[in-house]
C-alpha cells in the first residue's frame, strides 16, 4: 500500500477521536459549562447532524476542486473546529464548533475513499478504503481512551487541543504524501454529480448503508447498560470490554476490505447476513458473561466488515462524475443510520419488550437491507450499457 494511504489514515484517526471522545467527557463538559448531562449529550447529536448536512453542502460547493486541495481544506476546517471547541467559552459556542468540525467528516471520508481507490490497483480498491478506515477503528481503541483520560486528568479542553495537533500533523502528511490530481472537468460538474447520485442503484445503495447501521447502533448505543444490567459486569469492566469491541472493529474492517476486493456483491450480502446473525446470537449470549464478551468482539467485527464493501459498492454504482459526492453521501448515510439506530434501541427499551430484546430487534434491520440489495442489482442488470459505451467511442 502506498504511503499516501497512511496519510489518509492519519486524518481518519483524528476525525474518529473527535467524533467519539465526547462520550467519555460528558460529565466534565456538563460540570464546566453548567449544563445538564442530557444537554451535553446533544453535542453528539449536533455532530451527527453536521455530518449529514455537511455532505450535500460541501459536495455542492467543492465539486470542481482538485481532490488533494479539497482534502487539505477539509483538514483546515477540522483543525480550526477543534481549536474552537477547546476555546469555546460557553455551551452554544461549543455546539457550533462541533457542527463546524463535523462538516469536514463526510467529505473527508467520501473524497478520501475516491483518492484511496485511485492509488492502488483495481483488485485492491476495497482494501485501500479499509486501510483508510483503520484510522477510525484505531481511534476507538487508542485515541478515545487516551483522549478521555487526558480530558479527565487535565480538563476536557486539553483533549480538543491534542486533537487540534493531530489535525496539524494530518494536514502536513497529506500535503507531503498525497499526489496532486488534475482539476475537475466539465463532466464533473455539480449537475453531473447530482445526476449520478440520482441513479436508482446509488440511492438503493445509500438505503442499504442506512439500514445496516441502524442495526449496529441500535445495539452499540446501549452496550453499557446491557453489559451491566443483563450480563452482570461491573461498570469498571465496561471499558476493557469495549477494547474487545474495538479489536473486532479493526479485524472486521480489514477482512471486509479483502473479501470485497475478490467478490464485492457476495461480500455485501454476506456481511449483512453475518451482522444479523451476530445480533441474534447476542440476544442469548448476553445472559452469560464470557459469551457476552465474545459476542461484543464479534459485533465489532461484523459491524465494520460492512463498511468497505458498502462504500465500494456505492462508488461503483456512481462511476464517473458522481463518485465523490455519492461517497460523501454514503458517509452521511452511516451517520443517519447511527441516529435512527440509537432512537430505535431507546424505543425498544421504553415502549417495547425491553433492554434484553434490543439486539434481537437490531438484528432484523440488516435483514431488511437484503431485498434492497437485490432490487438494486435488478435495476443494474436492467440498465442499458451499450449506448454509453458507444458514446465514449
N, C-alpha and C positions, 0 to 999 in steps of 0.2 A: 504494500500500500504506500502511495507517495506521501511525503511529509506534509503536503498541503492538507491532507485529510486530518492530520493530527492538529493542525491549526484550527480547523472547523470544530474538532472535538473540544479544544480549549474553550471556544466560545460557547459551545453547548453546555459545558460544565458550569460556567459562570451563570448562564441563564437558568440552569436547573437549580442551583443553590438559591438564586433569588426567588424562584417560584415557590420552593418548598420550605425554606428555612424559617419563614414567618410562623409556621405552625408550631415550632418549638419556642417561639419568643412571644406568644400571645399574652402571657401573664406579665412579662416585662414591659411590653408596649402599653398594655392596659393600665398598669400602675403608673408608668412615667407620664403618659398623656392624659390620665384622668378620665378614661372611657371604660365602658363595661367590656367584659370578655367577649360578649356576642358582637359588640361593635368592632372590637379588634379583629374578630373572625371575618368580618366583612371585607377586610383588607385582602383576604384570599379570593373572595368573590369578585372584588374590584379588579384584581389582577386577571382573573379568568375572563371577565367582561372586556378588559383591554385587549386580550389576545384575540377574542372573537371580532372586535371592532377593528383592530389593527390590521388584520389580514386583508379585507377588501379595501380599506382606506389607503394603506401604503402600497398595496398591489396596484391600485389605480394610479397613484401619484408617481410611482417609481418604475413603471413597466419598461421604459426606454433606457434606463441606466445600465451601464456595464455591471455585471453581477459582482465583481470584486469591489467596485466602487460602492455598490449598494450594501454589501456585507460590512464594509468599513464604516459607512454611515450608520448602519444599524448598531454597530458596536459603540459608536459615539453616543447614540440615543440611550443605549443600555447603560453605559458608564455614567452619563450625566444623570440619568434617572436614579441610579443607586446612590450617587453623591447627594442628590436632592433628598432621597429617603434618609440618609444619615444626618442631614442638616435640618430636616423638617421641624419647625417649631411647634406644630400642632397636628391634630388628627387629620384634618381635611387636607392639609398640605401633604402629609404622608400618603393619604389615599390618592391624591392627584399624581404624586411622584410614582406610586406603584402602577397606576394605569399607564402613565407615560412609558415606564420601563417595559410594561407588557406589550406595548405596540411593537417593540423590536422582536418579540418572541416568535410569533407565527411567521413573519417574513424571514427571519434568520434561518429557522429550520426549513422553511419552504424553499428559499433560494439556495440554502446550503445543500439541500438534497439534490437539486439540479446540478450544482457545481460538483458535488461529490461524484455523481454518476458520470460527469464529463472527464474525470481524472483517471478513470480506470477502464479496463477492457469491458466489452458488453457482458461477459459472463461473470463479472464481479460487481455489477452495479448495486444490487441489493445489499451485498456485504459492505460496500462503501457507505451506504446510508446507515447500516447498522453500526459501523465504526464511529460515524459522527454522533449517533445517538448514544454511544457508550459514554460520552461525556455527561449526558443526562443521568444515566444509571449510576455512574461513579459519584456524581453529585449527591445522589440519595444515600450512597454507602458511606462516603467520606466527608463530602463537603457540608451536608446538612448537619450531621452530628457535631462536626468541628465548629460550624457556624453557630449552632445552638450553644455549645459550651462557651465559645468566645463571647457571645451576647450576654449570657448569664453571668459570666465572670467579670466582664469589663463594660457592660452596658450594651443594649441592643444596637445602638448606633455604630459600635465598633464592627459589628458583623457586616453592615452595609458598606462601611469604609473598606473592609477587607475585600468585599465583592467588587467594589469600585476598582481596586488594584488588579483584581482578576480581569476586569474589563480592559484595563490599560494593556496588560500583558497579551490578552487575546487579540486586541487591535494590532499590536506590534507583530505578532507571529503571522496573522492573516496578511498584513501588508508585506511581510517578508517572503512568505512561502506560497501563497495562493497566486497562480498565474493570472495575468490580466487577460480578459476575453474581449472579443470585438464588441463594438457598440451594437445595440439592438437595431434590427432592420425594420422597414416599414411593415413587414409581415408580423412583427412582434408588437404591434400597437395595442393599446388598451382594448380597442374594439375587437381585435382579433383574439386577444386573450380571453375576453368575456364570452366570445362566441364559442371558443374551445371549452370554456368552463360550463357552458350551457348544454353540452352533449349529454345525452341520457346516460351513457355508461359512466361518465365522470360524476354526474350527480348521484347515481346509484352507488358509485364507489365511496363518495363522501358519506352517504347514508350508512353504508356498511361500517365505516370507521366510527361514526357516532354510536351505532348500536353496540359494537364490540366493547367500546369503552364506557358505555352506560353500565354494562355488566361488571367491568373491572372496578369502577369507582363506587358502585352500589355496595360492593363488599369491602374494598380497601378503606373507604372513609370510616367504617365502623369496626375496623380490625381491633382497635384497642379495647372497646367495651366487649367485643366478642371473646377476646382472649382472657379478659379479667373476670367477666361475669358468667361465661359459659365454660371456658376451658379450665378456669381455676388458677390462672397465673397471677402473680402479684403485679402491681403497677410498675415496679422496678424491672420486671422481666420483659416488659413490652419492647423497650428499646433494643436489647440484644436480639429479640425475635425478629424485629424489623430489619436487622442486619441480614438475617437469613432471607428475608423477602428481597433485600437489595442484591444479595448474591444471585438469587434466582433471576432478577431483572437482567443482570449482565449476561448470564448464561443463555437465557431465552432470547435476548436481543441478538447475540452473535449467531445462535443456532437458526433463528428465523431468517436472518440475512443470508446465511449459507444455503439453506433449503430453498429460499426464493430464487436464488441465482440458478438453481437447477430446474425447478418446476414451480413457476410463480403461482398459477391458478390453484393447483393442488395444495400448495402451501397456505394460500389464503383460506381455503376451505378447511384444511386440516387444523390450522391454528385456531380457527373459530370453534371447531368441534372440541379440540383439546381444552380450550378455555372453559367452555360449558361443562365438560366432564370434570375438570378440576373443581369448579364451583359446586357441582352436585356432590362430589366426594367430600368436599369440605363440610357440607351440611351434617354428615355423620362424624367426620374426623374431629370437629371442634369440641366434641364431648370427651375427648381423651387427650391429655396434654402433649404427649410425644407425637401422636398422629396429627394434632393441630399444628405443631411446629413444622412438621414435614409438609403439610398442606399449604402453609403460608409460603414456604420456599417454592413449591410447585406453582402457586398462584402468581408469584413474581415472574417465574419463567414463562408460564403460559400467557400472561398479560403482555410482556414485551416481545414475545415471539411473534405477535401480530403486527408490531409496529413497522418494521422494514418491509414486509410483504404488502401491507396496506398502502404504505407510502409509495412503493414502487408500482403498485397496481394503478393508482391514480395517475402517477406520472406517465405510464404507458397509455392510459386512456386519453390523456391530454397532450399527445405528441404534437410538437411544434410550438406555436406561439404561446399556448396557454399553460405550459408546464410550470413556470414559476408561480403564476397566480393560483393554479389548481393545487400545487404543492403547499402553498401557504394556507389555502382554504382547508386542506386536509389537516393541517396542524390545528386550525381553529375547530375543526370537527372533533378532534381528540378532546379538546378542552370543553366543547359543548357537551360531549358525552360525559366528561367529568362532572359538570354541573348537574346534568339530568340524573346521573347515577347517584350522586350524593342526596338529591331530593328523593329519588325512588327508595333508597335504603331507609331514609328517615320516615317515609310514608309507610313502609312495611312495618317498621318498629312501632309507630304511633297509631296506625289505623288498620294494620294487617295482622298477620299471625305472630309478629314479634321478632325480637333480635335473632333468635335461633333459626328463623326462616329467611334471613336476608340473603345468604349465599344461594339458597335454593331458587329464590326469585331472580337473583342476579344471573344465575346460570341459564335461565330461559331466554334472556335478551340476546346473547350472541347467536343462539339457535335461530332467532327471528331474523338475523342477518343473512342466513344461508339462502332463503328464497330471493333476497335482494341480489346476492351474488349471481345466482342462476339467471335472474332476469337481465342483469347487466350483460352476462355472456350471450344471452339470446339476442339482445339488441346489437351486440358487437358482431355476431355472426350474420345478422341480417343487414348490416350496414354495407352499402356498395363501396368497394375499394378500387375498382378498375378505373373509374373516372378520374379520381385524384392522381392516380399513378400516371395516366396518360397525360394529364395536365402538366405534371412535372417534367415529362419527356418533351 
